[in-house]
Amino acid sequence: MSILISCQNLSKSYHGRLLFQSLSVSVNAGERLGIIGPNGAGKSTFLRLLAEREEADSGLITRQRGLRVAYIEQTAEFPADETVGSIIALAAKNSTLSPDEATARTVKLQGQLGFDPSAKVSSLSGGWKKRLSIAAAMVQAPDVMLLDEPTNHLDLEGILWLERVLKSAPFAWAMVSHDRYLLERVASRILELAPIYPTGAFVSDGNYASFLTKRAEYLEREQRLSETLANKARREVAWLRRGAQARTTKAQYRIDEANKLLQDLDSVRGRLVNRETRIDFSATGRKTKRLLELTKVARRIGDRTLVDDLSFVVMPGMSIGLMGANGTGKTTLLKLLAGESKPDSGTITFADNLKVVYFDQERSQLDPSVKLSDFLGDGSDSVVFRGRSVHLASWARRFQFRPEQLQLRIEDLSGGEKARALVAKLMLAPADVLLLDEPTNDLDIPTLEALEESLQDFPGAIVLVSHDRYFLGQITNMLIGLDGTGKVGLFADIEQWEDTLKQSRSADKPDSNSDNSNAGSKSVSRPKSTTKRLSYIEQREYDGMEAAIADAEAALETAQTHAEDPAVVTSAIKSGEAFAELEKAQSKVDQLYARWAELESKLT
């Protein structure tokens, strides 16, 4: 496969701290690169280097001539008064596409992704804004798409949609993500940026499971190296202590080698130091079995009923996951349980002196202007955890904060560091019930694993909202699905919820002339005007356009399936041929949409 972007010996520091050095990696045609690593390791920085938004301190980045690169930042920012259609159309116009092709791709994407072109950006939820940012990138027909935490704010339906997009993408992509399910299903290569590696990076071919195996093998080799160096160092130190005279060249050489050996040992041991986040929520030890009880609770927002006639009891040991699309009332229900809002009807009974800890999705407890030290310690140089005083610097270290970071303001922290800071603060309050609204957003995988272990051991009750499927599978013992109309359903696991979504999507899909039409797209039907400016031949062509598009999209799906065949992927020649066929099929679909838009423009 041809190389689209080549990085050679890249080095980058931030605020005086080395992120990575001598990093060499390429983005190839057909690339599916997942980028992981602890918060602050330089993942977003590396993506910005690829997107030419930043420059490396040293090293070389070369790009194929005329390469089209689309970059999707973590946070989607669009003018609130603009419409969805104008945002996508502007993105297409600013690309290198011809006007006709730009128009055709705009029409196609708006139909495929289910957008209302007239909807104002201000009316979109965070998940739909994320979809809009992805659509604005896709409409540019990129050769490479760079995605930074694209699952943030997406609901499960949105994540499944993104999964389909990435699987069938005709373009190469590199994605920063901590969604282990997504990485397992769509990535074919994993790049981990972390200080445990000599260059700050480790690359592994294969999906996430394959990466875990290869990383374990690497760390085992590093551990053996550490033990070997330690044995050699003990012998050399013993020799030095015998008082060797550095009078000869041979003796001086051995002293120099001993010093270098000790430095190498320090370097290896320094990389292998376990810097895990330790998370341990405190329970109150309450014996009451009925912590929260909802009886026929209803909650409406405007003319929408989000919760209706809902009754259930929350008891210690229960871990409930709230599922549903964005805007179906998950956060609304959490706020009811937190006592921050009241039901329109029905009752919520709280146990006496109930201790509730609420992790807010918007992280409103964080004041951007406050220093981290003041936020964690309330002006003191110590905190009280389980009745014991802990020095502030020690408490911060538990959450991977360096002492010098205590003087940073909250606004200067990364998204993951802000999440860790909030967890560190909330842990200080004993709780009977933990209410967690998207606690996994921006957290790195090591911190996610630590949070999972802590929540599994928490003896109280947990009610959480998350779209991290792996996280939900590890924590919850019951799922409640909300549909946004007041109806709820109980599900045993994530797989059952996914099956329900797939069945719903199949039921909503309009009939097509082809049973194999692309699962990621929807046939777009437009009312035909009674006033036409089409010739007889053009009218015949227009009338058969939807069927032609359905057939072309079926061919595209077949080409995609062939390109993903393991027997093809492992062969450079077959893979190149399959990718060429895939591009040809995609070009055919694009041409049909362009012709459709051209014919429609002649109708009044």
N, C-alpha and C positions, 0 to 999 in steps of 0.2 A: 504494500500500500504506500501511496505517496505521503510524504511528510508535509503537513500544512503549517505547523509552527514548531520550530526547533529551539530549545533552550540549552545553552552550553555554559556550564560553570557559573551559574547565577549565585550571587551573594546579595543578601539584603538584611539591613539592621533597622530597628525601629526604636526611637527613644534611647539609643545607645545599646540596645540589646540585640544580639545576633539572632536572626530568625532561621536562616539557612545559609549554607555556603557550598560552593562547588556543586550546585544542583543542576543536573543534566536530565532532561526529559523531553519527549516530543509528543505532539498531538497529531495523529495520523488520520488520513481519510477513513471514515467509518468509525472513528474513535468513540468509545464509551468509557470515559475516565471518571472514576469517583475519587474525590479528594477528601480525606479525613484528617483528624489530628486534634490535639487538645486546644482549648481556647488560647489564643495569643501566639500560636505556633507559626502564623503567617499564611493561613489558607486563603483568606480574602485578599491579602496583599499579593500573593502569587497569582490569583485570578486577575487582579487589576494590572499586574505586569503583562499577562497574556493579552489583556484588552487595551494595552497602551495607555492606561490611566495613571500609571506610575512608572518610574524608571528604576532598574536594578542598580545597586551600588557598583557591581562589577559583573562581568559576564556578557553574553551575547544572545539576543533573541532575534531569529530570522523568520520571516513569514513568506509564504508563497505569494507571488505577484498577483495583485488584484483580489486578494483574499477578503471575503465578506465575513466580518466577525460581529456577532450580536452579544451584548453583555447585559445580564439581568442582575441588578443589585439586590441586596437582602430586603431593603425597604422600597416598596413601589411608591413613587411620588408623581402625581399627575395634577394638573390644575383642576380644582373642584368643580368649576363651572363648565368644563369641557364635556363633550359626549363621548361615549365609547367609540362610536363610529369615527369621530374626528381624530381621536387618539391613534387608532389603527391606521386610518388613511394618511395621517401626517407621518407616521413611522414608515409607511410604504413609500410615500413621496420623497422622504429624505434619504432613501436607500439608492442604490445604483440601478434599480429596476427601471424599465421603460414605463411610461405613463399607463399604457394599456395593461401591462403585466401587473403593475402596482394596483390598479383598479380591480383586476380579476382576483388577485390574492386577497384583497380586502374583502370582497364579496364572499369568497370561499371561506375564509377564516371565521367571519362573523356568523356564517351559517353553521359551520362545523362545531364551533365552540359554544353555541347557544347564547350568544350575546344579543341584547336588544340594542341596536346601533344608536337609538335616540336616548338611551339611559344616561343620566348625568353621573360623572365620576363620584360626586358627593353622595350619591345614593348607594354606592357599592360597598359591600362588606370588605374586610381585609382579605378574605380568600378570593373574592372576585377581582379585587385590585391586583392580586398576585397573578391570577389568570390573564388579566388584561396586559400586564407587563410581559408575560410569556407570549401572548398573541402579538404584541407590538414587536417582539423580537422575531417571531416566526414569519411575520408578513414580509420581512426583509429578505427572505430566501437566503439565510446565512449559510456559509460553508462550515462555520464553527459557531456553536452557541456556548456561552460561558454562563453558568447558573450558580448563584451564591445563595445557598439555603432556600431553594425554591418551594419546599414544603411548608415553610413557616406560614401560618395563618390559613393554609388550605385545609378544608375538611376532608374526610376520608374519601368521599366521592371525587373531590378535586385531586387527591393524591393518586387515586386509581386512574383518573383521566391523564395526569402527568405521566404516570407509568406507561400508559398506552402511547402517549406522544413520544416518549424517549425510546421506547422499544421500536417504533416504526419510523423514527426520524431519518430522513434522507441526508441529514447533515451530521457532522461529527459534533460531539459535545464533551465538555468537562464540567463537572458539577461538585460543588462543596455541599456535603450533606452529612447529617448524623442519623438519618433514617436507615436503620440497618435492613429492614425489609426491602426498601426500595433499592438499596445498593446490591443486595443479594439477587434481586430480580432483573436489574437492567444493566449493571456495570460489568465490563469485561476486563477492566484493569483498575487497580486501586493504588493511589499515591497517598502515603501517610507522611505528613510533616510533623516531626516531633523531635525534641532535643535528645532523645535516647539514641539517635543515630549520628554517626560521625559527621555526615554532611547535613544533618537535619531532615533527611528524607529517606523513605523506603518505598520502592515500587514493586508491585506484585501483579503478574498477569493472572486473570481469572476473576471470579466474583468475590464477594465479601468472605464467604466461608473458606475459599482457597487462600485468601489473604491471611486470615487468622492462623491457618496451619503454617504458612511460610514464615509469618512473623514469629510464631512460637519457636520454630526451628532456628531462626536467626538469633533470638534472644538466648536460646540455649547455647548456641555457639559462643556468643559474647560472654556468657557466664563461665563457660569452660576456659575462654581466653583469660578472663579475670583471675580464675584460680591458678592457671599456668603462670601468669605474670606475678601473682602473689608468691608462689613458690620460688621463682627465680629471684624476686626482690628480697626474700628472706635470706637466700644464700649470699647475695651481693652485699646486703647490709651487714651480715655476719663478717664477711671479708673486710669491709670498710672498718668495722669496729675493732678488728685485730690490729689496726694501726698501720695499714699499708702506706709505705712511703711513695709519694708521687715524684720519685726522682728519675724514673725511666719513662721513656715514651710508652712502653707497654702498660705500665702501672697507671699512668695518667689516662691512657685510652680506656682502661677498665673502669676508672672512677667516672669518666664522662659517660660511659655506657650505663653504669649503675644509676647515675642521676637521670638519664633519659628513660631508663626502665621504670623508675619510680614515677616519673611524670606520665608515662603511658598508663601505668596502673591507676593513677589518680584520675586520668581522663576516662578510662573505661568504667571505673567505679562511679564516677560522677554521673555518667550517662545512665547507669543502671539503678541509680537511686530511685526508690519508689516514691513518687510524688502524688499518690492517690488522694483524692478528696475524701474526707471522712464526714459522713452525714449521719446524724443520729437524732431523730426527733424525740423529744421527751413526752412521755405519756403521764397523765395525772394519777393513774392507778385506780380510777373510778370503778366501782363494782356495779353501778347501775346498768341494766341491760338495754333499756330503751332510752337512747341518747336523744334521738329526734323522731318525731312521729308526725307524718303528714296525713291529713284526713280531708278527702274531697277538695284538694287545693286546685284553684284555677287562677291563671294570671294572663292578662291581656295587655298588649301594647298597641294603642290605637284601636283599629278595627280588627286586629289579628289576635287570635287565641293561641298562645304558645303552649300553655299547660291547662288541662281541663280534667277535673274529677280525678286528680292524682292522689293515691293513698299508698304509703309504704312506711316501714319503720327502719331506722338506721340503728344498728347495734354494734358493740365492739366486735372486731374481727371481720366486719364486712368491708369489702373494697369494691365500690360501685363505679363503673365507668359510664359516663354520659356520652352517647353517640348521636350523631345527626349532622345534617348539612349546616353550613354557616347560616345563622339567622333563625335557627329552629328553636332557640330558647335555652341552650345549655348553660350559658353564663347567667341568664335570667334565673334559672332554677338554683344555681349556686348562690346567687345573691339572696334568694329567699331563705336558703338554708343557713346563710351567714347572718340573717337578720337585718341585712342592709335594705331590703324592700319588703313590702307586705303583700300577701295574696289578695286578689280581688274578691275571692270567696274561699270558704274552707278554713281550716286551722292548721297551724304548725306548732307543736308542743315541744318545748326545749326542757331537758332535764335541769334540775336545780343547779345553779352555778356552773353551767356547761362552759367548758373552755374550747373555743373554736379558733383555729389558725387558718387564715384565708390567704392563699397565694393568688394575687390578682393578675389576670392576663396582661393588663395594661401596666402593671408594676407601678401603680400610682403612689405606693409608699415610698418610692425613690424620688428624692429631691435632687435634680441634676446639679444644683449649685453647691451641695453639701460635700465635704470631704468624706472619703470612705471611712476614715477613723472616727469621725463624728457620727456617721450613720450607724456604724456597728457598736460604738461604745457610748453614744449619747454624751460625748464630751469627756468621758472617763478613759483612763488608760487600761481598764480591765472590764471584763464582762462577767456575769454570774450565770453559770451553767450547772443545773441540777444542784443548786445550793452551794456551789464551789466557785471561788474567784479564779478566773483565768486571764492571764495577761493578754492584752488586745493583739499584740503581734503574734502570739502563739495561736490565738483563735483564728486570726486571718490566715495563718499558714495552713490550717486544716482545710481551707478552701482554695489552696494554691495561690494565695496572694503573697507577694514579696513585701518585706517591710517598707520599702520605698513607695509601694503603691498605696499605702495608707494615706499619703499626702495628696493623692490624685482626687479630683472631684468626680462625682458619679458620672457626669456627662463625658468624662475622658475615658471611661471604661468601655470595653467591647460589650456586645450584646450578651455573650456568655458570662462575662465577668459580672455584669449587672444581675443576671439571674442567680449566680453564685452568691453575690452579696445579699440579695433578698432572702435566699435560703438560709444563709448564715444568721441573719437577723431573726427570722421566724423561728429558727430552731431554739432560740433562747426562751421562748414562751411555751410552757407545758400545755398539752392539748389533749382533749378527748376526741375531737373530730378534726381531721385535716381536709380542707376544701382547696383543691388545687386546680386552677384554671390555666391550662397549657403550660405546665411547669417545665416541659422539655424543650421549649423553644430556645434556640441558641446554645444549649448545653452540648459540650463535647461528649464523645462516647464513654471515656473513663468516668466522667461525672454522672452520666446517665446510669452506668452500671452501679456506682456507689449509691445513687438515689434509689434505684430499684431494690438493692439489698436493705437499705434502711426502711423503706416502706413495707417490704415483706415482713420485717421484724416488728413493725409498729403494732402494739396491742389494741389501740383504739380503732375508730372507724375512719375510712377514707372515701371521699367522693371526689372524683377527678374527671376533668375534661382533657383529652389529649387525642391527637391524630397520629401519634407514633404507635403503629400497630404492634411492634415488638414490645414496647413499654407496657401497653395495655394488657398484652397477653401474659406478661410476667407478674403484673400487680393485681389485676381485677379478678373477682370471683363471680361477678354479675355485671351485665351490661344492660343499660336502659336506653332504648332508641327513641328519639323524638323526631316527629315528622313536620313540625312547624304549624300544625293545625290543631294541636291539643291532644292528638293521639300518641300513645306510647306503646312500646313493645319490649319484651324481655328476651335477651339473647344469651346463649351459653358461652359463646366465644366470638372472636373476630371473624373467623371463617364463616360462621353462620350469618353474621352481619353483611359480609362481602357478598355472599350468595343472594341475600335479599336485595342488595343494591343492583346486582347483575340482572336479577329477574325483573326488577322495576325498570331498568334501562331497556331491556328487551321489549317489555310491554309498551313503553313509550315510543319506541322506534317506529317510524312510519313504514308502510309497505314499500318494497322496492322491486324492480324487475329482476334483481339479482339477489339470491339468498346469501351471497358471499360478499356483500358490500362492506366496506371498511368499517370495523367496529368502532373506530374512533371518530367517525363522521356521521352526519345526519343529512338525508336528502333534503334539499331546500326547494320548496314549492312556492312559486310566486304567482299571484293572480295575473292573468294575461289581460292586457287592456283591449277594449273593443276597437280602439283606433290603432291601426298598425301601419308601419312604413316598411314592411318586409316584402321582398319578392316571394314568388311561389316557392322557389328553391330554398330561400332563407327560412320561410315559414316551416317547411318540412324539416329543415335542419334544427330549428328552434324547438319544434314539437318533440323531436327525438333526443334533445340535449340531456335531459335528466337520466334517461336510460343509458346513454353513452357514458355519462359521468359515472354512473353506478358500475358499469362494466369496467371502466378504466380504474376505478378505485379497487375493484375486486382483483384486477391484475396487479395493482400496486401491492395489495396485501399478499398475494401469492409470491411476488418478487421478494418482499420483506421476509416471509417465512423461509424461502430458499436461502436468502443471505444469512439467516441466523442458524441454519443447519450446521451442527458441529462438524460434519464431514467437509463442509465448505469453508467454515471459519478457519480450520486448521491448515488449509491449503492456500498459499499465497496466490497461485494462479486462479483457482476456482473462486476465491474470495474477491479478487479484482474483477473477474467476469460478472459475478453476482452483483457487485456494487454498481457496475456499469449498467446492468439491466434494471437495477433498482432506480438509478438516476433517470434512465429512459422512461420507466413507468411513471415516475413522479412528474417528469416533464410533460408527458401526455395528459395527465390530470390537470396540470397547470394550464396547458394550452386550451383544453376544453372549457375550463372556467373563464379564461380570457375571452374565448370566442362567445361564450354565453353572455358575458358582460357586454361585449360589443353588440350582439344582437338585441339585448335588452335596451341598450342606449338608443336604439332606433324606434322603440315603442314609446308612445306618449300616453 
